[in-house]
Amino acid sequence: MLFTKYLLFSLLVVEVQLFLHQLESFLFVNINDTAKIQCSSKEQFLAGSITAQWYRRREGEAPMLIKRCSDNQNVNKVACISEGHNLTLEIYNAQRNDSGVYYCTSSYIILTFGNGSTLIVGDSYTSSSWVLTLAPSPHGLLSPGTADLACVVHGVSNPVQISWSFSGDLQEQGLMHSLKAKDGSFVFINHISVPMDTWTSGKNFTCDVKFNSSGKSVKKIARYIEASARECSLYIVPLAAGAGLLLLVVSLSLVWTLCPSALGFQPRVSAPPASEENQDGILYSHLDFDSRNRNRRTMQPLARGKRVKA
């Protein structure tokens, strides 16, 4: 049901841009200040006209009617001011929960929507906020003709402004997606597609994230980098030499452990233990000695038993 509402709403927004236009895509205000969101039309807005309305869409929610310009309800909080072809929504004493995307509407024939203005009240930055750019690797391009870049903004309390620039030249805002975490924070993903020749030209693609009206924005850069075959060949020789040396060391270690005689080393053999016999109070002991003379001939004398009185 919610998906159907979003689909219908998206179709209306696409159709409306021929009739209504909202001048500011993003608007920052401080808490307790007055937010003024403007909309223009090819047709004049009549004072008190029932055709002019304002909707607000928060992340993860369906659009909600905020103000009908024909009524006088909640005038201490919001006001609808129409002057010719211009329509302005004023939000007094703005708070964080007033943040969202605002759409002006008109219903001369059918209900149509403006292109939307994102209002950000206060600071959306939190202690868990971070920004990351994602770019395709040389072998991970999804489309042969374009490169897809993404800017991820994690752990924010309200919408943020995300813009892209290519080596200093400001470009379009990109396509925005959002996710809501269990703790109530948001993750925003801004996606753009650029021609392959533009991506591989070596330009810096900068994602600029603005969290509030006064603080500095956070900038993250993505750039296409591909090592040439010549640069790679510089590392082949030392890597091959290191691998060969490592293999030699491992081989010698195995030979030393498993076959020490192959390297000219004889293992040390311990002499057999002495055997003892006790008969009728007489203890007999047999000792075997293994010795080598200078001519490397083996001598194995047998010690006679020694009589011990009981």
C-alpha atoms as one frame of an Amber mdcrd trajectory, in Angstrom:
protein
   0.000   0.000   0.000   2.793   2.395   0.929   4.695   1.482  -2.247   1.611
   2.282  -4.339   1.377   5.701  -2.722   5.033   6.381  -3.459   4.634   5.303
  -7.086   1.575   7.498  -7.620   3.315  10.391  -5.890   6.425  10.010  -8.068
   4.331  10.081 -11.239   2.626  13.271 -10.115   5.953  14.915  -9.289   7.313
  14.076 -12.753   4.245  15.526 -14.438   4.169  18.705 -12.364   7.468  20.222
 -13.321   5.891  21.680 -16.446   3.574  23.770 -14.227   5.229  24.419 -10.850
   8.813  25.144  -9.940  10.403  25.459  -6.487  13.363  27.791  -6.579  15.579
  26.194  -3.910  16.448  22.502  -3.853  17.919  22.812  -0.324  17.189  25.264
   2.445  19.068  25.447   5.782  17.714  27.270   8.813  18.710  27.346  12.459
  16.438  26.084  15.205  13.767  28.644  16.237  14.249  30.634  13.013  11.626
  31.132  10.274  11.876  28.968   7.173  10.575  30.414   3.899  10.004  27.940
   1.049   9.125  29.448  -2.327   7.258  28.128  -5.348   6.476  29.698  -8.725
   3.780  28.883 -11.286   2.852  29.773 -14.845  -0.590  30.611 -13.507  -1.245
  33.193 -10.811  -1.913  32.108  -7.232  -5.049  33.835  -6.043  -5.162  35.010
  -2.436  -7.054  32.454  -0.382  -7.317  30.086  -3.330  -8.294  26.521  -2.476
  -6.060  25.261  -5.274  -2.770  25.974  -3.450  -1.501  23.523  -0.812   1.772
  22.372   0.761   2.851  18.791   1.478   5.801  17.496   3.490   7.528  14.152
   3.045   9.851  12.825   5.708  12.265   9.959   5.147  10.428   6.639   5.197
   6.983   8.280   5.369   4.221   9.073   2.907   3.610  12.749   1.980   1.479
  14.640   4.521  -0.679  17.711   3.957   0.819  20.589   5.967  -1.102  23.647
   4.868  -4.105  24.539   2.748  -3.712  28.132   1.678  -7.483  28.647   1.889
  -7.809  28.022   5.652  -6.632  29.878   8.730  -5.708  26.858  10.815  -2.440
  26.677  12.723  -1.486  30.198  11.649   0.939  30.546  14.562   3.065  27.755
  13.092   2.700  27.959   9.285   1.435  30.568   6.858   0.725  30.488   3.115
   1.469  33.720   1.263   0.573  34.107  -2.409   1.762  37.007  -4.575   0.932
  36.703  -8.251   2.897  33.792  -9.714   4.773  33.158  -6.458   3.692  31.100
  -3.462   5.604  31.052  -0.157   5.272  28.718   2.835   6.545  30.265   6.076
   7.309  27.979   9.038   7.737  29.879  12.298   9.912  28.722  15.186  11.297
  25.868  13.071  12.358  22.695  14.911  14.287  19.586  13.903  11.100  17.607
  13.230  10.144  20.213  10.614  12.957  18.910   8.416  11.835  17.157   5.247
  11.015  17.673   1.582   8.254  20.243   0.951   6.123  20.290  -2.190   3.816
  23.033  -3.365   0.686  21.785  -5.109  -1.970  23.119  -7.401  -5.274  21.632
  -8.530  -6.467  23.722 -11.460  -7.265  20.550 -13.388  -5.666  17.730 -11.398
  -3.576  17.754  -8.246   0.019  18.376  -9.317   3.214  18.814  -7.309   6.315
  20.967  -7.493   9.823  19.569  -7.790  10.364  19.785  -4.016  12.575  21.720
  -1.595  14.501  19.976   1.171  14.369  21.858   4.463  17.116  21.074   6.992
  16.600  22.537  10.456  19.575  22.634  12.824  22.513  20.241  12.509  22.078
  16.748  11.043  25.563  15.644  12.133  25.859  13.122  15.006  28.706  11.355
  16.796  28.250   8.312  14.526  28.261  10.255  11.231  30.795   9.467   8.503
  31.096   9.935   4.735  32.442   7.414   2.217  32.763   7.450  -1.576  32.391
   4.267  -3.626  33.864   3.973  -7.115  34.208   1.039  -9.541  37.514  -0.742
  -9.985  39.000  -0.981 -13.504  37.616  -4.542 -13.787  34.355  -3.937 -11.904
  32.490  -1.587 -14.217  28.800  -2.481 -14.447  28.171  -0.750 -17.754  30.666
  -0.522 -20.624  29.728   3.067 -21.412  29.352   4.633 -17.955  30.887   4.522
 -14.486  28.658   4.531 -11.392  29.805   6.486  -8.327  28.140   6.659  -4.928
  28.508   8.859  -1.858  27.401   7.222   1.408  26.505   9.368   4.430  25.965
   7.299   7.574  24.425   8.046  10.963  22.688  11.407  10.499  19.589  12.668
  12.286  17.994  14.523   9.354  18.494  15.052   5.612  21.808  16.399   4.352
  22.817  18.215   1.184  24.966  16.102  -1.138  26.520  17.548  -4.285  29.198
  16.395  -6.734  31.926  18.347  -8.474  34.353  17.201 -11.179  37.730  18.894
 -10.663  35.987  21.955  -9.266  33.077  22.102 -11.720  29.731  21.780  -9.934
  27.522  19.047 -11.330  24.035  17.703 -10.700  22.881  16.563  -7.261  22.517
  12.905  -8.224  19.890  10.308  -7.324  19.227   9.998  -3.586  18.316   6.840
  -1.650  17.796   6.576   2.095  17.634   3.906   4.787  16.440   4.261   8.364
  18.284   2.412  11.132  16.727   0.934  14.261  18.103   3.775  16.399  16.274
   6.346  14.246  19.349   7.581  12.370  19.521   7.687   8.573  21.880   6.493
   5.858  21.828   8.468   2.599  23.286   7.152  -0.660  23.730   9.597  -3.519
  24.381   7.966  -6.886  25.645   9.429 -10.150  26.613   7.947 -13.526  29.351
   9.554 -15.622  30.614   8.729 -19.125  33.514   6.295 -19.164  35.886   8.729
 -20.849  35.110  11.327 -18.160  35.775   8.820 -15.360  39.064   7.608 -16.866
  40.295  11.146 -17.639  42.011  11.436 -14.249  39.701  14.109 -12.834  38.863
  14.326  -9.144  35.238  13.485  -8.386  34.401  15.203  -5.095  31.384  14.414
  -2.937  30.486  17.470  -0.837  28.187  16.847   2.157  26.662  19.762   4.064
  25.056  19.026   7.437  23.989  22.510   8.594  23.901  26.183   7.660  27.065
  27.303   9.447  29.508  24.402   9.766  32.056  23.273   7.208  31.041  20.617
   4.739  32.725  17.214   4.500  34.452  16.430   1.209  35.480  12.998  -0.069
  37.328  12.420  -3.348  37.105   9.496  -5.769  39.522   9.133  -8.676  40.230
   6.598 -11.371  43.695   5.064 -10.892  45.045   2.254 -13.051  48.648   1.089
 -12.776  50.360   0.725 -16.151  52.024  -2.491 -17.259  55.458  -0.852 -16.910
  54.785   0.108 -13.304  53.643  -3.417 -12.521  56.779  -4.924 -14.110  58.959
  -3.015 -11.631  57.574  -5.174  -8.843  57.761  -8.545 -10.614  61.531  -9.127
 -10.198  61.800  -8.351  -6.448  58.611 -10.279  -5.738  59.883 -13.323  -7.661
  63.264 -13.168  -5.884  61.586 -12.917  -2.500  59.287 -15.829  -3.276  62.247
 -17.979  -4.405  64.210 -17.182  -1.253  61.249 -17.997   0.924  60.767 -21.331
  -0.883  64.449 -22.203  -0.380  64.285 -21.452   3.347  61.160 -23.561   3.782
  62.693 -26.462   1.835  65.880 -26.457   3.934  63.817 -26.363   7.114  61.857
 -29.429   6.034  65.019 -31.336   5.073  66.648 -30.436   8.400  63.596 -31.671
  10.304  62.781 -34.822   8.353  66.119 -35.962   6.907  69.050 -34.447   8.821
  71.456 -37.109   7.535  71.011 -35.773   4.026  72.834 -32.623   5.111  75.759
 -34.550   6.713  74.427 -34.620  10.257  74.039 -37.898  12.155  71.400 -38.099
  14.821  72.609 -38.792  18.335  71.544 -42.308  19.458  71.223 -42.847  23.179
  72.878 -45.911  24.760  70.581 -48.718  25.823  69.699 -48.731  29.498  71.433
 -51.075  31.936  69.569 -54.265  32.774  69.516 -55.699  36.266  68.671 -59.181
  37.640  68.285 -60.162  41.291  68.624 -63.853  42.128  68.967 -65.277  45.637
  70.290 -62.086  47.073  72.853 -61.674  44.286  72.414 -58.661  41.971  73.642
 -59.076  38.402  74.073 -56.037  36.213  74.737 -56.063  32.432  76.125 -52.903
  30.891  76.540 -52.431  27.096  78.869 -49.708  25.858  78.874 -48.279  22.346
  82.120 -46.592  21.529  84.164 -45.787  18.452  87.937 -45.872  18.080  89.975
 -43.601  15.898  89.812 -46.066  13.007  85.980 -45.805  13.270  85.736 -49.527
  14.158  83.014 -50.311  16.608  83.911 -51.984  19.895  81.213 -53.389  22.124
  82.764 -54.953  25.272  80.450 -56.724  27.615  80.851 -56.038  31.310  80.719
 -59.098  33.482  78.351 -59.249  36.325  79.488 -58.089  39.684  78.653 -60.186
  42.706  77.152 -58.392  45.660  76.630 -60.014  48.967  73.160 -60.031  50.345
